[in-house]
């Protein structure tokens, strides 16, 4: 028996491998990204980065209809993008198994909201499993495929940040060689026009009832009877917190969190004096259990906001007997996120701040352009919304607003969902300016390739999208490629585009500082020519700080990108010779 310490995301990938998965299509999004990165290491599985989550789920759905076992992974907000095919695939069902792995982010470590993806499972009427550790991540994915094919349904597997990015031991098993099933033309099953969809809704409801009944005896759900004075119904990482805080309590640990095993829950509640439902974010379990006319306590004592912990549970449920939890006495220093030294986006935001423009922003590491001292992002909604939002701003405010505003988004975000917004701008006669931050990679989630990089998730060379030609293709005539570190020229380009009474695009092209092709070497230093004007401080570079004697450059952080040299008007910053 071989064991290995694995991240939850790595264990999901291992489960997909052991389940004999054939096709995986995903879009990177923290905390789900590593699932597909680990899957790509298995030669037996075809894996790809799709332009967005909707496309990814459609690819996986097509593979499942064609008879292959297929998986798609995304973060919670990615389910919003993928909802259209998800809801319809609930009606269509599968041929080969279809599993969607979604990673929620309680605490919003890297997300714009705390939405609870369990609500999607309820709304789409698909089963959802939730593992509590890495072993369950591996096992639950395999069981998800079995459920998918046995009940003719997509299955969702929900993780949270702590499960996805925590490590625990996993027992490894060999890959099950599952043959691809034969593809059969079956319009009644696979073509969701109203005449076919109406009877399918009946099937979906029957399927969910059957799954609920099966959950009463499934190994996915287990009862741990101990002290029956206190009972706890929980799932996922909340189970780990509750077990640590209340080790002597009785537990009903749910592995299938939708549909719920109603008989099992009712039986458990009847055996304990007081029953608590412990779940992060929304009261998804609690609402359904209370709807069964069962007496449980939950969100009246616990918060719907942020992550839980053993300490929080002990504090909020003080009336329950508990054992001490080790507390960290020292306060952990705050480390606010900043753009890296040498970040290719810094020059763009320096110029936008200087020109005092209104900036419609987007999702990516460049979202940090909102922070001081760059202070150059006015709104962030969702992936690709910067362009559509700016179009709406111009239509509300008029042409004068377009002369002092821009939209900003990354190359991967543009390909994810910005192209349609740009198309809409052109079609509906906007005159606004869009800046595509082309850093040659998907930066925020850890350097994943995308259709503009020329490489696949497996590192194979492929056709590369030409962003300039793409913009021309949707009708933008004025497209300029400019280096954002050439500050003076970039400012001139921005002013020229703002003055043009037509839709326009600036492609701010410079590789991410963490890529080898960025070519940065050495470091910069400040000479005696410094006038202490503090212009270099306006860059917000973490390598530059202010002392009583004036600005200094930390040589351990500086990578010699040279942007500060361009900003200094006195020639006081120079490259240090090695």
N, C-alpha and C positions, 0 to 999 in steps of 0.2 A: 504494500500500500504506500503510494507516494503522496507526500503532503507538501504544500507550499504556502508561504505567507503571501497573501494577495490583497490588493485594494479591492473594494467592492466592485468598481468598474472593471477591473481585470478579471474578477471572478464571473461577472456577467459575460464577458467575452469568452471565458473558458467554458461556461455553460452553453453558449451558442455553438462553440466548437464541438463539445461532447454531444450536443443534440443533433449533430449532422446538418447544421444550417448551410444553405447553399449561397444565398444572396443577402448582402447587407448594404443598405443605403442610408446615410445619415447627413446631418448638418452639425458642425461643431457648436457646442454651447456648454459652458461651465454650469453645473458640475457633471455633465454627461460625456464630455469629449473623449476621455480615455477609453471608453467602451469600444468605439470604432477603431481607434488607434491600435488597441491590443488585438482586435479581431483581424486587422489588416496584416498582422504578423503570421496568421495561419494561411498557408498556401492553398489549403483545401476550400477556403471560403472566398468567393468573389466579394470584394468590398469597395465602396466608393464614397467620396464626398459629393453630395448633391448640391445644387445652387441654393436650395432652401428646404425646409422641412416638408412642405407640401409635396414637392417633387420627390423627396426621399420616400415618403409613405406611399406615393403612387407607384414608384419603382418597386418597392417591397410588395405592394399589393399585386402588381402585375406578375411578379415572380411567384407569389403564392397561388394566384389563379392558374398559372402555368404549371403548377405542381411541385415547385421547390419550396423548401422551408426558408422563410425570409424574416429579416429583423430590421427595424429602424430604431435609432436612438436619438434623443433630443433632450433639451432642457424644458422646463415647464412652459415657458412662453412660446417655445417651438410648437407645442401642441395647438396653440391658437392658430398658427399658420397651417398646421396639418389637419385641422378639424374637419375640413370639407371631405377629403377622402376617408377619414376615420369613421365619420358618422354613416357614410354610405357603405363602407366595407362591413359594418355591423350588420347590415341587411344582406349583403351579398354572401358573406361568409368566406370560406377558404377552400382550397384544394390541398396544397401544401400548407403547413402551419404558418401563421403570421403573428409576430410578437412586436409590440411597440414598447421600448424601454424609455421611461420619462424620469428625469431627475429634477425634483423640486428643490427649492433653495430657501428654506426657513431661515430667517435672519438676514436675507438679502445680501449675502457675501459678494455676489457678482451679478445681481439682477435688479431690474427696475420695479419688481413687485414680488409679493409673496403668494401668488395664486396657488391654490391647492388642486392638483391635477386629479385627485379622486373625484372631484365634481364632474370631470369629463367622462370618467368611466360610468358614472351614474346617468349622465345625460345621453351618452352614446349607446348605453345599454350593452356594455361589453364587460367581461370579467376583468378584475384587477388583482394582482398579487403584490404583496409588499414584503420583501426580505428584511431581516434585522441584522444580518452579519454577512460576511463574505461567503461562507459555506452555503447559506440560504440563497445568496445571489446566484451562485452556480446551480444549485438544485432547483430553484424556482423557475429559472429560465427553461430548464429541461422539462419541468412539469407544465410550464406554460404552453410549450409546443404540443405536448400530449393533450392538454385541454383544448387547445385550438383546433386540432384535427378531430378530436372525439366529439366536440360540440359544434363544429363548423362555425367558428367565430374568431375574430382577432382577439388577442389577449394583451392587456397592458401590464407591465411590470413597473411598479413605482419605487424609486429610490429617493432619498434625501441626501443633502450634501455630506452629512456625517457618515452615512452608510457607503456612499459612493467613494469617499476619500479616506476611509479608515481601513486598516489592515487587520485581517484575522486569518486563521489557518483554513486551508481548503484541501480536501482529499480529492486527488486527481483521478479521473477515470478515462478510459479510451474513448475515442470518437465512435459514435454510432453511425454507421454508413447507411444513411437513409436514401434510398433511390428516389429520384425525381419522379413524381407520379405522371401518368399520361394526361395530356391536355385534351379536354373534350369541349366541343362547342355546346354551350348550354345557355341560350338567351334568357330563359325563364329565371335562371339563377344569377346570371352575371350582368344582365342589362336592366338597370334600375329606372325604367320608365314607370309611370304611375300604375299601370296595369299589373306589372310584375312586383312593384314595391308594396302594394297594399297587402297581398297575402304574406309577404315576407315579414311584415311587422308582427303578424300573428305568430310566426315562427320564432321571431326574436323574443317575444314575451314568454313563450313556452320554454325556450332555451334558458332564459334567466331563472325561471321557476325551477327547472331541472338542476341547474347549477347550484341554486340555493339549497335544494334538498340534498344534493351530493356533498355539499360543504359540511353537513352535519356529521359526516363520518370520514371526511377527508383528512389525511395526515398533514395537510397544510395548516389546519386549525387544531390546536391542542390545549387541553385543560391541565393546569398544574395546581392541584388541590393541596393546600397546606392549612394555614389558619383561616377558618371560614368566617371569622368575624369581618374580614375585609376581602372583597373581591375586586379585581381590576381587569377590565377588558381593554386591550391595547394591541398595537401592531408596530412593526418596523422599529426605528430607533427609539421611539417612546417606550417600547418594551424594555430596552436595555436600561434606560434611565429609571424606569419604575422598579425594575428588579434590583437595581443598585440601592435605591432609596428604601424600598419596602421588601426585603428579601423573604420575609416570613408570610407575606400575603398570598392569597390564592389568585391565580392568573388564568384568564382565557386569552391566549395569544393567537391572534388571527393572522393567518398567512394569506388567505383570500379575503380581501377587504370589500369586495363587491362581486357578486351579490352576497349578502350576509347569511350565515347559517342560522336561521331563526330558531329552530328547535334547540340547537346546541346552546345558543345564547340564553334562551328562556330557562333551560335546565340549569345553566351555571348561575344565573341570577337567583334562582330559587334556593341554591345551596349556600349562599353567603348572606350575612346579616346586612351589610351595606356594600353596594357595588359602585365603583367609580369607572368612568370611561376616560382614559388618558390618551390624547392624540394631539399632535401639533397642528397649528393652523385651524382650519374650519371644523365645526362639530359634525363632520360627515357621518361618523359611526353613531355618535350620540343622538342625532336627529332621528335616524332610522330605528334605533333601539327604543327610544321614547315613543316613536310611532307605533311600536308593538305593545304599548301600554305596560312597559316594564319600568320599574323605578330605579333609575341610575342618577348619579351625580357627575357633573363634568365641568362645562364651561362657566357655570356660575361661580366656580372656585378657581378655574384656570384661565389663562389668557388665550386669545385667538391670534396673538401677535408674537412673532419671533420663535426662536428655538427654545426647547425645554432643556433641563438638566436635572440631575439627581438633586442638587441643592435647591433648585426652584420648586421641585415637587415636594420636598420636605418642608419648605417654607409655606407653600400655598395649601398643603394638606396637613397642617400641623396637628390636626386631631387624630391622624393615623399614627399608629406605633411605627417607629422607624429606627434604623441604626445610624450612627454618625457616618457622615461622608467626609472624606479628606478635603480640606479647604486650602486653596492657595492664598496665603496671606498677602503676599506682595502684589501690588498693582502692576499689571502688565503695561508697559509704555505704549501710548497710542502711535500707530504708524500709518498716517493717512497715505492713500495711494497717490503716486505721482508718475508722470511720464518719464521714461528712462532718460539718462544722459544720452545725448545724440539722437533723441527721438525725431524722426523725420517730420512729425506733425507740428513740432514746436515753432518752426519758422512761419507756418501758415497762421497759427493763432496769434503770434506776435504781430503780424501785419494786420489781421482782422481787429485786434485790440487797438492798434495805433489808429486805424481808420474809423474806429467807433461804430462798427457795423452791427446790425441786428443779425444774429446767427441762428438759423434753424438747424438743430443738431441731430445726432443719430447715435446708434448703439455701436460701441467699439471702445478700444483703449483710448481713442481720441476724445471720448466723452469727458475725459479729465480736462479738456480745454475749457470747461465751465469754471474751473477753480481759479482763485487768485494765485499769482498776479496776471495770468493770461486772460481770465475773465471774459472768455469769448464764445460762450454758447448760451443761448437764451431759452431753448426748449429742447426736450428729448421726449419722444412719445414711444416709438417702437421701431423695429428694423425697417428702414427705407422711408420712414415718415418724414424725414427732413425735407425731401423734395416736394412731396405732396403738401406738406404743411406750409412750405414757403409759397407754393402756388396759391393756397388759400389765403395766406397773408396778403399777397399782392392783390388778389381779387377783392379783399375787404378794404385795403388801404389805398389802392391805386398805384399808378406807375411810379409816383414819387418814392413810395416805399421800396420798390424794386431797385432804386438807385442807391440805396443804403442798406441792403440786406443780401445775404447769401445763404445757401444750404450747404452743409458739410457732411460728408459720409465717406466711409472707407471703400476700397475696391471690392472687397468681399461682400459688404453690406449692399453696395450698388447692384451687384449681380444677384444677391439674395432677393431683394424686393424694391430696389431703387429704379430699375429700368422702366417699369410700368409707370412710376411717378413722373419720370422724365418724359415719357411718351405722352402722358396726360398734359404736362406743361406745354409741350409743343402743339398738341392737338387743340388745346383750349387757349392758345395764344397768350401765354405768359411771356414776360420779358425778363424773368429773373435769372440769376447766376447760380450755378451749382459747382461746388468744388469737390472733386473726387480725390481723396487722400490715398494715392496709390503707393503703398509701401511694399508691394510685391509679395504679400503673404496675408493670411488671416491671423492678425497679431494678438488680439485680446485673449483668445482661447488657447494660445500656446504654439503658434506657427504651423497651422494646417494649410495645405495647398487648397486652391480654389480654381475655377476655370480660367482665371487670368494669370496663373503662375506657370502653366505649361507642364505640370506634374500631377499625377494621381496620388491617392492616399498610399499606394504601394510604392511610390517613388518612380513610377514609369513615366517617360516623356509622352506628352500628348499635345493635341492642338491647343494653342493658347489664344484666348479671346483678346482681340485688339480693342481696348476701351475707346480709343479715338474713333475707330471705324464704327463701333457699336453706337456711339453717340450720333455720328453722322447718319447712321442707318435709321434712327428713329426721328430724324428730321432736324437735328441741331447743326446749323451751318458753322457757327463760331465755336470752335474747340481749340484750346491752347494747352500744350504740354509745357510745364514750367517747373524749375527746381525751387522748392520752397526755402532752400538755404541761400539762394541768391536773393537776398532780402529786397534790395532796391528794384530789381527787375520784377520780382513777384508782386511787389506793390503796384508797379506800373501796369502789369497784366490785370490785376484785380480792378483797378480804376478804369481801364479800358473796357472790360467786360461789363462793369456796372453802368457805364455810359451808353452801351449798345442797347438799342430798343428792340431786342430780340432775345429769345432764350439762348443761353450760352453755358458752356462747360469749361472749367479749368481743371486739368489733370495735374495735381501736385505730385510729381513723381520723384521719389527718393526711397531707397530700400530701408526697411526697418533697421535700426541701429544694431539689433542683435543678430542680423544675418551677416554671413561672411562677406557677401558681395557689397556690403556697405563700405568696406575698405578702410575703416577708421583705425588709426594707429597712434601711439604716443598719447600726449596730453597737452593741454594748454596751460599757460601761466600768465600772471598779471605782473607787468613791469612797473618801474617807478614812474612811467608816463601817465599812470592812472590819475584822473582828476576827481575820483570819487563821485562821479555823476550818477551812479547807480543804474545806468541804462542796462547793464548786463543782468541786473537783478530782475528786470522785467521779463526775462525769458523763463523764469521759474525752473531753471535747471538745478537739479539736486546736487550737482557738483560745485555750484557756486553759492557761497554764503557770505554774510556780512559780519565783519568784526569791528572793533573800535578803530582799527587802523584802516578800514576800508574793505572792499570785497576780496575774497580769496577763493582759489580753486583747489578742491580736494583732488589730489593726483590719483588717489585710489578709486575715485568714481569717474573722473574725466576720461573719455575715450578719444579725445582729439578731434571731435567732429568739426570744430571750427566755426560753429554758428555764432558764438560769442565774439569771435574776431570780426564778423560782418557787422555786428551791432555796435561795437565800440568805435566811436568817431575819432578817438585820439590815438589809435594804434597801440593801445596799452596792453592788448591781449595778443600773445604770440604762441605759435607752436613751440613746445619745448623739445630741444634736440636730445635724442636718446644717446 
